[in-house]
Amino acid sequence: MATNESETRTEALREAIEAARGEYLEEATGTPEDEAYNQAVSDVVAAIGALLEENK
């Protein structure tokens, strides 16, 4: 992958992480559904982060 393509992908992955972080529930009620939702968001952030590490 060319440097420019790599840099573009890195920036896209960073933007995706920030977008996913914006999905966390700010006023979670503590219900199992809210906890599961926030865990799913956390899993997405971790998965995108793993892609970002692979891109290095």
DONU-305231 format. One line per field, with one value per atom (N, C-alpha, C): residue number from 1; atom name; x negated, z negated, y. Coordinates in nm, 4 decimals. Layout:
BEGIN
k: [NUM ...] .
a: [CA ...] .
east: [X ...] .
up: [Z ...] .
north: [Y ...] .
REM end
This chain:
BEGIN
k: [1 1 1 2 2 2 3 3 3 4 4 4 5 5 5 6 6 6 7 7 7 8 8 8 9 9 9 10 10 10 11 11 11 12 12 12 13 13 13 14 14 14 15 15 15 16 16 16 17 17 17 18 18 18 19 19 19 20 20 20 21 21 21 22 22 22 23 23 23 24 24 24 25 25 25 26 26 26 27 27 27 28 28 28 29 29 29 30 30 30 31 31 31 32 32 32 33 33 33 34 34 34 35 35 35 36 36 36 37 37 37 38 38 38 39 39 39 40 40 40 41 41 41 42 42 42 43 43 43 44 44 44 45 45 45 46 46 46 47 47 47 48 48 48 49 49 49 50 50 50 51 51 51 52 52 52 53 53 53 54 54 54 55 55 55 56 56 56] .
a: [N CA C N CA C N CA C N CA C N CA C N CA C N CA C N CA C N CA C N CA C N CA C N CA C N CA C N CA C N CA C N CA C N CA C N CA C N CA C N CA C N CA C N CA C N CA C N CA C N CA C N CA C N CA C N CA C N CA C N CA C N CA C N CA C N CA C N CA C N CA C N CA C N CA C N CA C N CA C N CA C N CA C N CA C N CA C N CA C N CA C N CA C N CA C N CA C N CA C N CA C N CA C N CA C N CA C N CA C N CA C N CA C] .
east: [-0.0850 0.0000 -0.0897 -0.0645 -0.1443 -0.1251 -0.2252 -0.2197 -0.0938 -0.0606 0.0573 0.1835 0.1955 0.3108 0.3138 0.1978 0.1875 0.2284 0.1819 0.2182 0.3678 0.4246 0.5682 0.6466 0.6033 0.6728 0.6594 0.5411 0.5200 0.6131 0.6222 0.7100 0.8559 0.8965 1.0343 1.0652 0.9714 0.9927 0.9999 0.9168 0.9234 1.0576 1.1055 1.2359 1.3467 1.3342 1.4349 1.4375 1.3212 1.3148 1.3849 1.3567 1.4213 1.5722 1.6157 1.7601 1.8232 1.7583 1.8117 1.8173 1.7138 1.7139 1.8305 1.8719 1.9846 2.1164 2.1164 2.2386 2.2601 2.1600 2.1802 2.3002 2.3777 2.4904 2.4354 2.4673 2.4163 2.4956 2.6217 2.7057 2.7610 2.6713 2.7132 2.7921 2.8957 2.9831 2.9360 2.8374 2.7890 2.8666 2.9577 3.0327 2.9408 2.9733 2.8914 2.8808 2.9878 2.9860 2.8860 2.8852 2.7901 2.6473 2.6257 2.4915 2.4454 2.5366 2.5026 2.4713 2.5488 2.5264 2.3886 2.3568 2.2268 2.1132 2.1355 2.0333 2.0123 2.1214 2.1102 2.0320 2.0586 1.9836 1.8355 1.8081 1.6696 1.6027 1.6758 1.6225 1.5921 1.6783 1.6563 1.5305 1.5162 1.3970 1.2717 1.2767 1.1609 1.1305 1.2336 1.2125 1.1514 1.2013 1.1441 1.0012 0.9775 0.8425 0.7459 0.7930 0.7088 0.6744 0.7705 0.7424 0.6393 0.6516 0.5570 0.4161 0.4042 0.2721 0.2154 0.3014 0.2564 0.2039 0.2591 0.2254 0.0869 0.0282 -0.1017 -0.2140] .
up: [0.0000 0.0000 0.0000 0.0871 0.0968 -0.0272 -0.0559 -0.1744 -0.1762 -0.0650 -0.0605 -0.0913 -0.0356 -0.0627 -0.2096 -0.2643 -0.4044 -0.4950 -0.4629 -0.5420 -0.5337 -0.4160 -0.3976 -0.4805 -0.4775 -0.5558 -0.7046 -0.7485 -0.8893 -0.9347 -0.8562 -0.8914 -0.8933 -0.7981 -0.7943 -0.9175 -0.9574 -1.0756 -1.2020 -1.2113 -1.3278 -1.3334 -1.2180 -1.2125 -1.2512 -1.2098 -1.2440 -1.3946 -1.4564 -1.6017 -1.6723 -1.6296 -1.6915 -1.6707 -1.5527 -1.5260 -1.6159 -1.6310 -1.7161 -1.8616 -1.9073 -2.0458 -2.0714 -1.9698 -1.9828 -2.0045 -1.9879 -2.0048 -2.1468 -2.2338 -2.3730 -2.4306 -2.5107 -2.5789 -2.6921 -2.6891 -2.7919 -2.9211 -2.9086 -3.0274 -3.0373 -3.0436 -3.0529 -3.1816 -3.1721 -3.2873 -3.3744 -3.3289 -3.4035 -3.3729 -3.2783 -3.2401 -3.1637 -3.1624 -3.0864 -2.9383 -2.8840 -2.7434 -2.7194 -2.8091 -2.7956 -2.8125 -2.9086 -2.9301 -2.8079 -2.7507 -2.6317 -2.5141 -2.4994 -2.3902 -2.4042 -2.5244 -2.5444 -2.5273 -2.5657 -2.5440 -2.3954 -2.3205 -2.1748 -2.1126 -2.1578 -2.1071 -2.1414 -2.2622 -2.3039 -2.2167 -2.1847 -2.0987 -1.9585 -1.9072 -1.7747 -1.7767 -1.8808 -1.8920 -1.8971 -1.9729 -1.9831 -1.8486 -1.7776 -1.6476 -1.5470 -1.5440 -1.4524 -1.4954 -1.6260 -1.6761 -1.6325 -1.6305 -1.5842 -1.4369 -1.3575 -1.2155 -1.2013 -1.2868 -1.2833 -1.3150 -1.4109 -1.4456 -1.3309 -1.2610 -1.1470 -1.0350 -1.0272 -0.9205 -0.9399 -1.0588 -1.0869 -1.0226] .
north: [-0.1171 0.0000 0.1236 0.2140 0.3356 0.4211 0.5029 0.5877 0.6728 0.7333 0.8180 0.7388 0.6195 0.5342 0.4942 0.4636 0.4256 0.5412 0.6594 0.7772 0.8050 0.7876 0.8083 0.7075 0.5823 0.4791 0.5073 0.5454 0.5764 0.6877 0.7923 0.9043 0.8593 0.7772 0.7279 0.6426 0.5593 0.4763 0.5610 0.6625 0.7531 0.8247 0.8677 0.9332 0.8362 0.7113 0.6104 0.5849 0.5836 0.5661 0.6818 0.8026 0.9190 0.9157 0.8756 0.8662 0.7607 0.6475 0.5414 0.5862 0.6547 0.7039 0.7989 0.8693 0.9598 0.8872 0.7561 0.6772 0.6269 0.6458 0.6044 0.6772 0.6074 0.6695 0.7567 0.8839 0.9747 0.9637 0.9349 0.9233 0.7824 0.6876 0.5479 0.5275 0.4499 0.4267 0.3114 0.2390 0.1241 -0.0031 0.0062 -0.1132 -0.2079 -0.3349 -0.4293 -0.3909 -0.3338 -0.2925 -0.1795 -0.0813 0.0295 -0.0189 -0.1067 -0.1602 -0.2406 -0.3188 -0.3973 -0.3055 -0.1996 -0.1041 -0.0406 0.0084 0.0716 -0.0289 -0.1540 -0.2572 -0.2805 -0.2800 -0.2970 -0.1823 -0.0607 0.0549 0.0376 -0.0046 -0.0276 -0.1339 -0.2392 -0.3451 -0.2927 -0.2065 -0.1469 -0.0609 0.0215 0.1066 0.0198 -0.0891 -0.1790 -0.2448 -0.2853 -0.3511 -0.2540 -0.1328 -0.0331 -0.0011 0.0059 0.0295 -0.0797 -0.2040 -0.3154 -0.2982 -0.2552 -0.2268 -0.1159 -0.0173 0.0945 0.0455 -0.0445 -0.0994 -0.1827 -0.2570 -0.3358 -0.2473 -0.1265 -0.0337 0.0276 0.0127 0.0752 -0.0004] .
REM end
